[in-house]
């Protein structure tokens, strides 16, 4: 049961990470987590070469620790194809998020639905694996029929609770996108 609970938590953490990368109408530093910058000949995560802050609802301000890297950061953000525009100053880079069009919102809602379904499929697979394990134990004579049904009920309750939590995460993200 502990392995199943761990798998549910792992799936939940994966979904949270995936959904944090889905851009809503607001500027959020997490959207730049996967941007890598070519600095001194090495591809380095943006978080290791600059500070990212929220300037306003639609703008992020990236302040490189080494001012020479501002152009490299601007190029890396542009190459990341995040659907944002950049403005490079002498010592910083502004990342400007355009207003979401209805077409883009629809695409993002579909993406959220796809990620949610992937997470649910993972949970169903974990449920099937756990039930198969208990059925094997019954077949081997390690547990009885009543214990098998009890274990199946416990597994189902854990999966239902996990699915409910995933649905809540998906609903929150859908609401953010629809705003």
C-alpha positions, -999 to +999 in steps of 0.1 A: +000+000+000+029+023+008+043+018-028+008+027-042+005+058-021+040+069-032+031+063-068+000+085-063+021+113-048+047+109-076+020+113-102+005+143-084+040+160-083+045+152-120+011+168-129+019+199-108+052+203-126+036+199-160+008+223-153+032+249-139+047+251-174+013+258-190+012+296-195-018+314-184-025+351-189-001+360-160+036+362-160+052+336-138+090+329-133+082+291-134+076+294-171+113+301-177+125+270-156+134+250-187+153+278-205+189+271-209+215+298-218+247+294-237+271+309-212+309+305-215+304+276-239+281+256-217+243+253-217+233+265-183+198+268-167+186+304-166+182+302-128+220+297-125+230+328-144+202+353-135+175+364-112+139+363-125+113+386-110+078+397-118+076+433-129+039+433-134+011+410-145+024+406-180+061+412-176+091+393-161+124+411-155+155+390-158+186+404-142+218+385-152+245+383-126+271+390-153+258+419-174+276+405-204+251+376-205+220+398-212+222+392-250+227+354-245+197+353-222+175+372-247+185+348-274+178+317-252+143+330-242+135+337-279+148+302-289+127+286-262+096+294-283+074+303-254+052+327-273+066+357-255+085+388-267+118+400-252+133+435-248+170+436-239+183+466-219+219+473-210+217+452-178+185+433-180+160+415-202+122+420-201+100+391-211+066+403-222+036+380-222+009+389-248-028+386-240-041+351-246-063+347-277-093+324-276-076+300-299-046+299-276-068+294-246-085+265-263-052+249-271-040+253-235-072+238-221-067+208-244-031+205-232-042+206-196-068+179-204-041+157-221-018+160-191-046+152-167-055+121-187-019+110-187-018+112-149-050+093-146-037+065-169-006+063-147-028+059-116-050+032-133-018+013-142-006+015-106-040+002-094-039-027-118-003-036-107-013-035-070-044-057-076-024-082-097+001-084-069-026-092-043-042-117-067-009-135-071-005-136-033-040-152-030-031-177-057+001-186-038-020-190-007-004-161+012-037-143+017-074-154+018-104-144-003-116-119+023-082-103+026-081-100-012-114-081-013-103-059+016-070-051-002-089-044-035-112-019-016-082-002+000-065+001-034-096+015-050-100+041-023-064+053-026-068+056-064-101+074-061-087+099-037-056+104-059-078+109-090-099+134-071-068+154-062-056+153-098-091+166-110-089+195-085-055+205-099-068+203-135-099+224-125-077+251-109-055+253-140-085+254-163-100+283-143-067+302-145-066+298-183-103+308-187-099+340-167 
